[in-house]
Amino acid sequence: MNRWYVTTVTVLLGLGTAITGGWALASPSSFADRVDFPDHEHFLHDIGAFQLGIGVTLLLALIWRDALATALAGFLVANTVHTVNHVVDLDLGGQAWQAWALALASALTAVALGLRLSALGYVLGAVATATTPALAPFVRQKTVLLTTYRKDGTTGGTPVSIAVDGDRAYVRSFEKSVKTRRLRDNPAAEVAPSSARGRPTGPAVPARLRRLDGEEYRHAARLLAGKYPFLHGVLVPLAHRLMRARTGRTVHFELMPAQPAAEPAGADRLTGAR
């Protein structure tokens, strides 16, 4: 249902925009008479709206990897400004219903964009594929709950970002964090899909973590920045840099699903004998 809605809205808006643009280009005087805007000031405002939409689309294309979400976002910006133009320029011509029609188009686009973002797990950066079933749920997962172990065996969880690459994944922290100290003493952990606040939304996977350096460190940083262009490409590195005196340097960990313990030899025979 969601996919049908997004596709339908995109097709209708695309056709309507293309036909309108073709009409305005082929017969500008006819178009101006039909929309009742003989004053060119309004059309200059519209040019600004459409140019703004094109600019936003181009900039988003640098960080978003989903073409449909990028196109919907660019259209939403341009059409919303276009709607405002019709309201502000009503004294120059046009009719009130045109502004309402454009506002409806923006509302439909906003819903379509929201549905598309939800289908993508709100992850719009580059993602790799998982070559192990245990990591498949985390490819497009935005936040995970990383559970580490204290010295007395009790657990503590922290919501973190994750980037999957084949049979392993990567997470980021900082030198003086509690989980970094715990992982130094005990590399065993669990990772589960979660909300941004760390509420688990799926089953946990046992894992082992290894701290990285050198080229592996830089590889993990690139993957995280690719999946989260703004968060881990800009915000988190900047925050770590500004707070380095208090938090220490940025650290990266490789996360690999832990292999289940092998059953003792003869276990099946013993079970069958009962």
C-alpha positions in Angstrom: 0.0 0.0 0.0 2.8 2.5 0.9 4.7 1.7 -2.2 1.6 2.1 -4.3 0.9 5.5 -2.8 4.5 6.8 -3.3 4.5 5.6 -6.9 1.1 7.1 -7.7 1.9 10.5 -6.2 5.3 10.6 -7.9 3.8 9.7 -11.3 1.0 12.3 -11.1 3.2 15.1 -9.9 5.9 14.2 -12.5 3.4 14.2 -15.4 1.6 17.4 -14.1 4.9 19.3 -13.7 6.3 18.2 -17.1 3.1 19.1 -18.9 2.9 22.5 -17.2 6.5 23.2 -17.9 6.1 22.2 -21.6 3.1 24.4 -21.9 4.8 27.5 -20.4 7.8 27.0 -22.7 5.9 26.4 -25.9 3.2 29.1 -25.4 4.1 31.5 -22.6 1.3 34.0 -23.5 -1.3 31.3 -23.5 -0.1 29.9 -20.2 -0.1 33.4 -18.6 -3.6 34.0 -19.8 -4.8 30.7 -18.5 -3.4 31.1 -15.0 -4.4 34.7 -14.9 -0.9 36.1 -14.1 -0.2 38.7 -16.8 2.4 40.4 -14.5 5.8 38.8 -15.0 6.9 39.5 -11.4 5.1 36.4 -10.2 6.8 34.2 -12.9 10.1 35.5 -11.7 9.2 34.4 -8.2 8.3 31.0 -9.6 11.7 30.8 -11.4 13.3 31.4 -8.0 11.2 28.6 -6.4 12.1 26.1 -9.1 15.8 27.1 -9.1 15.8 26.6 -5.3 14.3 23.1 -5.7 16.9 22.2 -8.3 19.7 23.4 -6.0 18.3 21.4 -3.1 18.0 18.3 -5.2 21.6 18.6 -6.5 23.0 19.1 -3.0 21.0 16.2 -1.5 22.2 14.0 -4.3 25.7 14.3 -2.9 24.8 12.7 0.4 21.6 10.8 -0.3 21.8 7.5 -2.3 18.1 7.0 -2.9 17.0 8.8 -6.1 13.2 8.8 -5.3 13.7 10.3 -1.9 16.0 12.9 -3.3 13.5 13.8 -6.1 10.6 14.0 -3.7 12.5 16.3 -1.3 13.6 18.6 -4.1 10.0 18.8 -5.4 8.6 19.4 -2.0 10.9 22.5 -1.5 10.2 24.0 -4.9 6.4 23.4 -4.7 6.0 24.7 -1.2 7.8 27.9 -2.1 5.6 28.0 -5.3 2.6 27.8 -3.0 3.8 30.7 -0.9 4.3 32.7 -4.1 0.7 32.2 -5.1 -0.5 33.5 -1.8 1.8 36.5 -1.7 1.2 37.4 -5.3 -2.6 37.0 -5.3 -2.9 40.8 -5.9 -0.9 40.4 -9.1 -3.4 37.8 -10.5 -4.3 34.2 -10.2 -7.0 32.6 -8.1 -7.1 31.3 -4.6 -7.9 27.7 -5.6 -4.5 27.5 -7.3 -2.7 28.1 -4.0 -4.9 25.4 -2.4 -4.2 23.0 -5.2 -0.4 23.6 -4.8 -0.7 23.2 -1.0 -2.4 19.9 -1.5 0.4 18.7 -3.8 2.9 19.6 -1.1 1.0 17.8 1.5 0.7 14.6 -0.7 4.5 14.9 -1.4 5.3 15.3 2.3 3.4 12.1 3.0 5.1 10.2 0.1 8.5 11.4 1.3 7.8 10.3 4.8 6.7 6.8 3.7 9.8 6.5 1.5 12.1 7.5 4.3 10.3 5.0 6.6 10.8 2.2 4.0 14.5 3.0 4.0 14.8 2.9 7.7 15.6 6.7 7.6 19.0 5.7 6.3 19.8 7.6 3.1 23.5 7.1 2.9 25.5 4.3 1.2 25.1 0.9 2.7 26.9 -2.4 1.9 25.5 -5.9 1.9 25.7 -8.5 4.7 27.2 -11.8 3.8 26.2 -13.4 7.1 22.5 -13.8 8.1 23.2 -12.5 11.6 24.1 -9.0 10.3 21.4 -8.7 7.6 18.9 -6.9 10.0 21.5 -4.2 10.7 22.3 -3.2 7.1 19.7 -0.4 7.1 19.2 -0.2 10.8 19.8 3.3 12.0 20.5 2.7 15.7 21.5 -0.4 17.7 21.7 -1.2 21.3 25.3 -2.3 22.1 25.4 -4.2 25.4 28.8 -4.6 27.1 29.8 -6.4 30.3 31.1 -5.0 33.6 33.8 -6.8 35.5 31.2 -8.3 37.8 29.3 -9.7 34.8 26.4 -7.3 34.9 25.5 -5.5 31.6 25.2 -2.0 30.4 23.7 -0.9 27.1 24.4 2.1 24.9 22.6 3.2 21.6 25.2 3.5 18.8 25.3 3.8 15.0 26.4 0.7 13.0 27.7 0.1 9.5 27.7 -3.4 8.0 30.3 -4.6 5.5 30.1 -8.2 4.5 30.6 -10.5 7.4 31.4 -7.8 9.9 30.2 -4.4 11.1 31.7 -1.3 12.7 30.8 1.0 15.5 32.3 4.2 16.9 32.9 5.6 20.4 35.6 7.6 22.1 38.6 6.8 24.2 37.2 7.5 27.7 33.7 6.1 27.3 32.5 3.5 29.7 31.9 0.9 26.9 35.4 1.4 25.5 36.8 0.6 29.0 34.6 -2.4 29.3 35.5 -3.8 25.9 39.2 -3.5 26.7 38.6 -5.9 29.6 36.0 -8.1 27.9 35.4 -8.0 24.1 32.2 -10.0 24.3 29.0 -8.0 23.7 25.5 -8.2 22.3 23.9 -6.0 19.6 20.2 -5.5 18.9 18.2 -3.2 16.7 16.8 -0.4 18.7 15.2 3.0 18.7 17.3 6.2 18.9 17.0 6.1 22.7 18.1 2.5 22.9 14.8 0.6 23.2 15.3 -2.8 21.7 13.1 -3.4 18.6 14.5 -6.9 17.7 16.4 -9.8 19.0 20.0 -9.4 20.2 22.9 -11.0 18.5 26.0 -12.1 20.5 29.2 -10.6 19.2 32.8 -9.9 19.8 34.5 -6.5 19.2 38.0 -5.6 18.3 39.5 -2.2 18.5 41.0 -0.9 15.2 43.9 1.2 14.1 45.7 2.1 10.9 43.9 1.4 7.6 41.2 -0.6 9.4 40.4 2.4 11.5 40.1 4.7 8.4 38.0 2.1 6.6 35.5 2.0 9.5 35.3 5.8 9.5 34.6 5.9 5.8 31.8 3.3 6.1 30.1 5.2 9.0 30.4 8.5 7.2 29.0 6.9 4.0 25.9 5.5 5.8 25.4 8.6 8.0 26.7 11.5 5.8 25.6 14.3 8.1 25.8 12.5 11.5 29.1 10.7 11.2 30.5 12.7 8.3 30.1 16.0 10.1 28.5 16.2 13.5 30.1 13.3 15.5 33.7 14.0 14.2 33.2 17.7 15.0 31.9 16.9 18.5 34.7 14.5 19.3 37.3 17.0 18.1 35.8 19.8 20.2 35.6 17.6 23.3 38.8 15.7 22.9 40.4 17.0 26.1 37.5 15.5 28.1 36.5 12.4 26.0 39.8 11.4 24.4 40.3 10.4 20.8 37.7 8.7 18.5 37.9 4.9 18.5 36.4 2.4 16.1 35.6 -1.2 16.8 35.1 -4.2 14.4 32.0 -6.2 15.4 31.7 -9.8 14.4 28.8 -12.2 15.3 30.0 -14.7 17.9 30.0 -18.3 16.8 27.6 -20.5 18.8 29.3 -22.9 21.1 29.8 -26.3 19.7 27.8 -29.1 21.2 29.8 -31.8 23.0 30.5 -34.9 21.0 27.8 -37.5 21.3 25.2 -35.0 22.5 22.7 -36.1 19.8 23.2 -39.8 20.7 22.6 -39.0 24.4 19.5 -37.0 23.6 18.1 -39.7 21.4 18.7 -42.4 24.1 16.3 -40.7 26.5 
